[in-house]
């Protein structure tokens, strides 16, 4: 199985690293516009092969899309990252043109690939990719919910003082500081609702910390985070390539589901060899439905700025 990652920056390189040492794919191609950058990242990763014991072939290319031919999955991380004080929404004008060009180029060489969009603002870039390429909705997946959910489970584990791997929880809605919806009502610790262990005030603090999780790290690091985002992409790619049927919140085109149409936004999906194989209805309550509708309105407003690109 072959994976191409367009954008060899921190997130893209981390994704390639995780895919290689976990043996998720047999081949990974890193591609970047900066001369020698992807080649250097690939060589650095490959020099770990004997110490971390993997057999994945990792190569790099400077803007030569022919090297990506025959990819089963293409991950698009290209675009500028957030800087302190910058929202994901502010990136739209810059990153829309980049993502559209990348999608067109990769499909020329890998017409059957499933595309995973990471570039921000992610929901809008997923919608752009879907509309610009004309691909069926199952083959265009926005990676945001996996990352937001991992952060949600981290903050829950900190509040509970319990292992994160024993906690289940998901975040739906738009992948933005004000649009994501941590579903505290449905979160659990080894099958027991977390509300049995945490007060509503504590749960509200966890939700608030989750929603600004990316911005908090941007403030600390001076740029966007990369370890958790890269690992979250690899987690999603793993479910596709190995047909694992994991339920992962992803940005997908809705056609009536959750009361929404013609919008890409995060909802729980079954992810397998065909990409999005099922959209799961988790039966939101009235308060959650209201939050989801508000989130969708915000994402739809951002999509309006795509008219000049589409």
Secondary structure, DSSP 8 states (H G I E B T S, - for coil): -EEEEE--SHHHHHHHHHHHHTT--SEEEEEESSTTHHHHHHHHHHTTHHHHT---EEEEEES-GGGGTT-SEEEE--S----TT--GGGGHHHHHHHHHHHHHHHHHH-TT-EEEE-SSSHHHHHHHHHHHH---GGGEEE--HHHHHHHHHHHHHHHHTS-GGGEE--EEE-SSTTTEEE-GGG-EETTEEGGGTS-HHHHHHHHHHHHTHHHHHHHHHSS---HHHHHHHHHHHHHHHTT--EEEEEEEEEESGGG-EEEEEEEEEEEETTEEEEE------HHHHHHHHHHHHHHHHHHGGGTTT-
